[in-house]
Amino acid sequence: MKELYGRRSKKKSKLEQQNREMPRTEWLRKTDADKEIKPLPEDVMVGRNAVHEALKSGRGIHKLLLAKGRHGESFQALWEEAKGRGIRIETVPRQRIEALAAGYRHQGVLAYVAPVPYVDLEDILIAASAKDTPPLLLLLDGIEDPHNLGALLRTADAVGVDGVLIPQRRSCPLSVAVAKTSVGAVEYVPVAQVGNVVQTIQRLKEAGVWVAGADMEGRQVHYEADFTGPLALVIGSEGKGLSRLTKENCDFLVRLPMWGHIQSLNASVAGAVLLYEVLRQRQQKAKA
């Protein structure tokens, strides 16, 4: 028994331990070498040249990440161009970009881009005015949920909206999640990023467009309002609704009748109800 017990408890030499662990080490090295780099998300772009070309082409960029401690003319040029376009810029630790870049050569630069290009507001107004029907625009005031934005784009395409306007700040940008929720509508509905909601409302009024805001305090029920003329419909955020300044600058406010216990609807549902009321009124007028 002593001999058997002694054999079991015999201490391994260093050489034996190394030989025992070698297969595991070699396996780990092999898996690291053979590890495939996963493709980047569709809304992520890395590298100074790629991001620079995206900026030059006017592609929609939501946010630009630059690694701390990086300097030089190329970095300065990226910073100035992004700042000139009103793009949000963040200086972050290099490790954060390393994690997001997933192994791709990033050179300390990473940008979140839109799945489709944004359109200029003026181009939307020109295209809308050239049609036989009155312009119909959808202005979103603080919609932050990508699923709500995607659903609104889907409805906008269904009723023939000429363009959707979203603020650059405090608003959900176009993204892969938005594109998927819209079920392809993002490819057909022009979307413009605007700097300020109130200033945008003033520009729409100058273009002869009436601005109607959806709000619980609206004097008119939605089906009592006249939606047959040039119209921009404003939908507020999921929780707060329209901001005070937005409400004050709308031409009129409309409300949806609420007979149940819950006194509000999801933003995309409310938008769908109102947009289809616009479509109903216009079709009825065309038949008259």
C-alpha positions, 0 to 999 in steps of 0.5 A, a space after each residue: 500500500 505504501 508503494 502504491 500510495 507513494 506512486 500516486 503522490 509522486 511529485 512531477 518534475 518540471 520537465 514532465 509538467 512542461 511536456 504535459 502542458 505543451 499540447 494545451 499551449 500549442 492548441 491555444 496558439 493555434 486557435 489564436 492564429 486561426 481565429 477569424 476577424 468578424 465583419 464590422 457592423 454595417 454602421 461602423 467605419 474605421 480608418 483615417 482614409 475611409 472616414 475622410 472619404 465618407 466626410 468628403 462625400 457627404 455621407 451621414 455620420 452620427 458620431 466620430 471617435 478619435 483616440 486620445 493622444 493622437 495628433 497630426 495634420 490628418 487628425 486635425 483635418 478630420 476634426 475640423 471637417 466633422 465639426 464643420 458638419 455638426 457631427 458629434 466628436 468624442 475623444 476616447 481611450 484607444 482601447 475603446 476603439 480597439 474593442 469596437 474595431 474588432 481587429 481591423 486596422 483603425 488608426 485611432 479613428 472610428 465613425 458611426 455611419 448611416 445605412 443610407 445617405 441623408 438628403 438635404 431639407 431644401 432638396 426635399 422641399 424642391 422635390 415635393 413642390 414639383 408634385 401634383 399633390 400638396 407636400 407632406 412632411 414628417 418632423 420628429 421631435 426627440 424620437 430616440 427609439 430606433 424601433 419607433 423611427 423604423 416603424 414611422 418610416 415604414 408608415 411614411 412610405 405607405 402613405 406617400 410622405 415626401 420626407 422625414 426630418 430628424 434633429 441631429 441632437 437628442 434624436 435617434 439617427 438612421 442605423 441598422 436597427 432602424 433600417 431593419 425595423 422599417 423593412 426597407 422603407 429607409 431606401 425609399 423615404 428621403 430623410 434629412 437631418 436638421 440642426 434645430 426643430 424650431 428653426 426647421 419649423 420656421 423654414 417650413 412656414 417660409 416654404 408655405 407649409 402648415 405645421 401641425 403638432 400632435 399633442 394631448 392638449 390640442 384644441 382639435 381632434 385629429 379628424 376635425 383638422 384640415 390636413 388637405 393642404 401643404 403639411 408638416 406633421 410633428 411627432 414628439 418623443 416617446 415619453 415627453 411628447 413635443 417640447 414647449 418651444 416646438 408646441 409654441 411654434 406649430 400653426 396648430 395642435 391636434 389630439 387623438 381621442 383617448 377613451 381608455 385608462 392609458 392616456 397616450 399612444 406609442 409614438 409610431 402608433 400615434 404617427 400612423 393614425 395621423 398620417 392615415 387621416 391625412 391620406 383619407 382626407 386627401 383621397 376624399 378631396 380628390 374624389 369630390 
